[in-house]
Amino acid sequence: QVQLVESGGGLVQAGGSLRLSCAASGNIFSWNPMGWYRQAPGKQRELVATITSGSTTYADSVKGRFYISRDYAKNTVYLQMNSLTPEDTAVYYCKIVQRREYWGQGAQVTVSS
């Protein structure tokens, strides 16, 4: 069984930064894809960033502002979010693929103008 625990959400002013963490436990391998998604009120969940064996992808809306990284020794994935805008306000979810998808509980990020 795989479990994901997220932390690091909160309230920040526009232009500020936050870092989200997602600690994975269970039968995890370094090649398992991990990623961050977000869901704003009234909108569908959308991809933010993924990391697979060191290779990263980003949504166009966050390129150059958000950075995903992974500490393989700690089985933890991070999302560094810079230059935040109110449009980044959402619940952020961590996901890992290990035979199936596993999701974290979500972390609220609120950006005030």
Backbone bond lengths (Angstrom), bond angles and torsions (degrees), N, CA, C in turn:
res aa  C-N    CA-C-N  psi(-1)  N-CA   C-N-CA  omega(-1)  CA-C   N-CA-C  phi
1 Q - - - 1.458 - - 1.527 109.11 -
2 V 1.315 115.94 138.43 1.457 122.01 179.72 1.523 109.17 -109.39
3 Q 1.317 115.23 137.59 1.463 120.07 175.99 1.515 109.94 -127.76
4 L 1.327 115.91 144.10 1.463 122.38 178.41 1.519 108.43 -124.43
5 V 1.320 116.11 131.21 1.457 121.13 178.57 1.517 108.33 -124.82
6 E 1.321 115.21 119.98 1.460 121.20 -177.13 1.523 110.16 -99.37
7 S 1.318 114.32 153.16 1.460 120.57 175.16 1.523 109.17 -154.70
8 G 1.334 115.51 163.95 1.458 119.79 173.54 1.508 116.12 106.01
9 G 1.314 118.94 -2.16 1.455 119.96 178.06 1.521 111.03 -71.38
10 G 1.320 115.16 174.90 1.457 119.08 178.22 1.509 112.31 160.04
11 L 1.330 113.50 -165.57 1.461 121.68 -179.54 1.523 108.95 -106.80
12 V 1.319 116.08 132.65 1.457 120.83 -179.64 1.522 108.87 -144.07
13 Q 1.315 116.09 152.01 1.455 120.01 177.07 1.526 110.86 -80.04
14 A 1.300 115.41 155.02 1.457 120.39 177.47 1.526 109.90 -54.89
15 G 1.329 114.51 137.11 1.454 120.26 -176.82 1.507 114.01 92.64
16 G 1.320 116.28 -10.90 1.450 120.73 -178.84 1.513 113.12 -84.77
17 S 1.333 114.87 -174.30 1.467 121.67 -176.89 1.523 110.69 -131.93
18 L 1.302 115.05 153.04 1.466 122.84 172.76 1.524 107.87 -145.02
19 R 1.318 115.34 153.71 1.459 119.50 173.26 1.517 109.17 -125.59
20 L 1.313 114.98 124.81 1.456 121.47 175.89 1.529 109.38 -96.20
21 S 1.315 115.08 145.71 1.460 121.36 175.81 1.517 109.03 -124.43
22 C 1.312 115.70 148.39 1.465 121.40 177.07 1.520 107.64 -139.67
23 A 1.323 115.70 110.01 1.460 121.55 -179.37 1.521 109.42 -95.58
24 A 1.310 115.87 124.74 1.465 121.79 -179.93 1.518 110.11 -102.67
25 S 1.311 116.18 141.25 1.463 121.06 175.75 1.521 108.68 -134.82
26 G 1.322 115.10 158.34 1.454 119.91 -178.55 1.513 110.91 109.63
27 N 1.296 116.71 -154.39 1.459 123.06 -175.80 1.529 109.83 -82.07
28 I 1.336 115.33 80.08 1.460 122.57 -174.98 1.517 110.43 -108.41
29 F 1.322 116.03 140.29 1.453 121.23 176.86 1.524 108.98 -124.15
30 S 1.312 115.36 153.54 1.460 119.80 -175.30 1.526 112.16 -62.87
31 W 1.331 118.19 -25.09 1.453 119.85 -177.88 1.531 113.53 -87.02
32 N 1.317 117.21 -3.70 1.462 119.70 178.44 1.525 109.90 -65.45
33 P 1.319 117.92 123.79 1.465 119.37 176.46 1.524 111.16 -63.51
34 M 1.316 114.94 139.55 1.457 120.75 175.06 1.513 108.59 -129.60
35 G 1.318 115.78 154.10 1.455 117.98 -179.05 1.507 112.75 -161.79
36 W 1.304 113.50 170.17 1.469 122.55 175.69 1.531 108.98 -118.07
37 Y 1.316 114.29 137.76 1.455 122.30 176.19 1.515 107.47 -129.42
38 R 1.320 116.12 164.33 1.459 118.88 177.45 1.520 110.38 -143.91
39 Q 1.319 114.10 153.89 1.452 120.38 178.74 1.519 108.82 -137.34
40 A 1.317 115.03 115.23 1.455 121.15 177.01 1.521 108.77 -88.98
41 P 1.323 117.91 158.03 1.470 120.78 -179.79 1.522 111.64 -55.49
42 G 1.330 115.88 129.22 1.453 120.73 178.04 1.503 115.28 76.05
43 K 1.317 117.33 5.99 1.463 120.84 -179.36 1.516 111.03 -122.24
44 Q 1.331 115.18 162.47 1.459 120.09 177.76 1.526 110.64 -77.39
45 R 1.308 115.48 155.64 1.456 120.44 175.71 1.532 108.26 -66.00
46 E 1.332 115.45 137.75 1.455 119.93 -177.63 1.520 110.99 -132.12
47 L 1.319 114.32 152.70 1.453 121.08 178.16 1.521 110.07 -69.90
48 V 1.335 115.92 138.16 1.458 120.93 173.90 1.522 110.32 -108.19
49 A 1.335 115.76 -54.02 1.460 119.98 -178.18 1.519 109.38 -161.02
50 T 1.321 116.03 150.85 1.457 121.25 176.09 1.521 109.89 -133.20
51 I 1.326 115.30 157.37 1.459 120.95 175.10 1.528 108.10 -141.56
52 T 1.328 114.82 128.04 1.466 121.39 -179.65 1.519 108.23 -137.45
53 S 1.321 115.97 114.05 1.469 121.20 -179.73 1.530 110.98 49.36
54 G 1.318 116.14 40.69 1.453 121.52 176.66 1.512 115.55 89.15
55 S 1.314 117.19 -14.15 1.469 120.72 179.09 1.529 109.10 -87.40
56 T 1.327 116.41 134.06 1.453 120.50 -175.36 1.525 112.08 -119.09
57 T 1.333 114.71 152.00 1.464 121.66 171.91 1.520 107.63 -134.70
58 Y 1.328 115.55 153.05 1.453 121.43 -178.45 1.521 110.92 -137.79
59 A 1.320 115.29 148.04 1.462 119.48 169.00 1.524 107.95 -67.56
60 D 1.323 115.68 147.63 1.466 119.92 -179.20 1.529 111.33 -57.27
61 S 1.318 116.32 -33.94 1.465 120.52 -175.03 1.525 113.38 -68.61
62 V 1.328 117.38 -16.56 1.472 119.42 -177.13 1.525 112.88 -118.17
63 K 1.325 117.31 -3.34 1.466 119.93 -178.76 1.521 111.11 -57.86
64 G 1.326 115.36 133.49 1.452 120.47 179.79 1.518 113.50 84.57
65 R 1.328 117.61 -8.95 1.477 120.80 179.42 1.524 111.66 -117.39
66 F 1.327 116.98 -36.92 1.457 122.57 -177.74 1.525 109.54 -108.29
67 Y 1.342 115.26 146.82 1.459 120.55 179.15 1.521 109.55 -138.12
68 I 1.319 115.00 128.23 1.455 120.72 178.86 1.523 108.50 -102.44
69 S 1.314 115.65 140.83 1.460 120.34 177.40 1.514 108.68 -147.31
70 R 1.327 115.31 166.23 1.455 119.59 -177.19 1.523 109.35 -141.92
71 D 1.311 114.62 134.08 1.466 122.20 172.24 1.516 106.24 -101.18
72 Y 1.350 115.54 104.01 1.460 119.35 -173.92 1.527 111.83 -69.78
73 A 1.301 117.38 -29.17 1.461 120.31 178.72 1.528 111.21 -68.16
74 K 1.336 116.16 -33.24 1.462 120.18 -178.96 1.519 112.34 -99.13
75 N 1.333 117.48 -0.97 1.477 121.08 -176.08 1.524 110.85 51.19
76 T 1.308 115.42 43.93 1.457 121.26 -177.48 1.521 109.99 -125.63
77 V 1.326 115.58 135.96 1.461 121.19 175.87 1.525 107.96 -113.32
78 Y 1.314 115.12 142.97 1.452 121.57 -176.86 1.531 110.03 -120.34
79 L 1.313 114.86 153.92 1.460 120.82 170.73 1.523 107.53 -131.35
80 Q 1.319 115.58 107.59 1.455 121.15 175.90 1.518 107.80 -87.84
81 M 1.315 115.97 121.06 1.463 121.03 -176.46 1.522 109.31 -116.17
82 N 1.315 115.95 118.27 1.456 122.39 -178.91 1.522 110.49 -117.48
83 S 1.316 115.78 162.82 1.469 121.74 177.67 1.527 111.45 49.34
84 L 1.307 114.93 48.00 1.467 120.08 -175.91 1.523 111.01 -67.01
85 T 1.316 114.51 146.06 1.466 122.27 176.65 1.534 108.57 -124.87
86 P 1.340 117.14 162.80 1.477 118.49 177.70 1.528 113.00 -56.84
87 E 1.321 117.53 -25.63 1.471 120.78 179.00 1.529 111.91 -69.28
88 D 1.306 117.46 -13.32 1.471 120.98 177.07 1.530 111.80 -85.38
89 T 1.310 117.32 -5.04 1.454 120.95 178.65 1.523 110.36 -62.26
90 A 1.324 116.13 124.52 1.467 121.06 -176.86 1.525 108.73 -177.58
91 V 1.315 114.77 171.50 1.460 120.34 166.37 1.518 106.48 -90.98
92 Y 1.317 116.07 126.48 1.461 122.10 -178.02 1.521 109.33 -101.45
93 Y 1.327 115.08 130.91 1.456 122.11 -177.76 1.516 110.57 -118.35
94 C 1.303 115.22 139.95 1.454 122.41 173.87 1.531 108.31 -96.05
95 K 1.311 116.70 143.83 1.457 120.99 178.22 1.529 110.32 -137.10
96 I 1.324 115.27 143.07 1.461 121.25 172.22 1.529 108.23 -130.69
97 V 1.303 116.03 145.31 1.461 120.85 177.45 1.525 108.25 -110.81
98 Q 1.314 114.95 112.42 1.466 122.05 177.30 1.530 105.15 -138.90
99 R 1.327 115.91 88.77 1.457 124.82 -172.79 1.523 112.08 68.55
100 R 1.294 116.64 -31.35 1.460 121.78 174.32 1.513 107.17 -149.18
101 E 1.304 117.06 175.70 1.457 120.77 179.03 1.528 110.59 -86.83
102 Y 1.316 114.32 137.95 1.453 121.26 172.29 1.525 107.19 -124.07
103 W 1.338 115.74 139.18 1.454 121.29 -177.25 1.524 110.81 -121.16
104 G 1.333 114.21 147.87 1.448 119.46 172.35 1.519 110.36 -79.17
105 Q 1.324 115.05 178.10 1.459 120.70 -175.44 1.521 112.76 -80.80
106 G 1.320 116.70 -14.12 1.462 120.98 179.85 1.514 112.48 98.98
107 A 1.327 115.55 145.75 1.461 122.39 177.99 1.530 108.07 -131.82
108 Q 1.312 115.57 125.49 1.467 119.88 -178.11 1.526 109.60 -77.98
109 V 1.321 115.06 129.03 1.464 122.03 172.72 1.519 107.23 -120.47
110 T 1.314 115.64 122.32 1.460 121.33 -179.81 1.523 108.54 -122.76
111 V 1.328 115.60 125.25 1.461 120.64 -179.63 1.525 107.66 -114.51
112 S 1.313 116.04 118.99 1.457 120.67 -179.10 1.531 110.32 -93.43
113 S 1.321 115.11 148.44 1.474 119.64 -178.62 1.517 111.53 -88.55
